[in-house]
Amino acid sequence: MELGLLYSGGKDSTLAALVLDRFYDITLVTVHFGITDEHAHARAAAAETDFDFEALQLDRGVADDAVALMVEDGYPRNGIQHVHEHALEAVAERFDAVADGTRRDDRVPTVSRAHAQSLEDRHGVDYVSPLSGFGRGAIDRLVAAELDVETGPSEEIPRADYEAELRALLAADRDDTAISDVFPEHDQTYVHGLRN
């Protein structure tokens, strides 16, 4: 069964791919808006982990709406959630199953049981969230055993999550201070490959 896994090049989505690899024919899918070329980072991480990769461009209006939500809220949660839901829909139209790397203690993005069931019913797919029972500590231990990961401040780490392009759009539409007004300081991860 062909599964499209939403992929950022970070530890959670890479670990999700490793967990599901025994059961599905996996393609790592990075969703982007054509604003930056950040999706190239995910392509490189996918190559290092030997998974198939696809970049899928969403309508720019989804990003514009997400940025408007973030500015209105003063926080990125609803904007990132908005993009994630559109990304799941787009991947569900192309594959037999769709997955992501969301884990139990994620604040954003999240997928409710009702949303997962709706996605499955409307598209005739399986939605799989293999890390949803794992907390951060368990994820970190599994990642340390399996992946070569770089960790650092969000603005310094190569990545292909939604945040990278939303930051760029926010800065272009407003100014650089708008980024710090909306996004709290936090760390990101980037996978350089599998541990030997």
Sequence and secondary structure as in RCSB ss.txt:
>XXXX:A:sequence
MELGLLYSGGKDSTLAALVLDRFYDITLVTVHFGITDEHAHARAAAAETDFDFEALQLDRGVADDAVALMVEDGY
PRNGIQHVHEHALEAVAERFDAVADGTRRDDRVPTVSRAHAQSLEDRHGVDYVSPLSGFGRGAIDRLVAAELDVE
TGPSEEIPRADYEAELRALLAADRDDTAISDVFPEHDQTYVHGLRN
>XXXX:A:secstr
 EEEEE  SSHHHHHHHHHHTTTSEEEEEEEE SSSSTHHHHHHHHHHHT EEEEEE  HHHHHHHHHHHHHHTS
SHHHHHHHHHHHHHHHHTTSSEEE    TT SSS   HHHHHHHHHHHT EEE TTTT  HHHHHHHHHHHEEEE
EEETTTS   SHHHHHHHHHHHHS HHHHHHHS   EEEEEEEE  
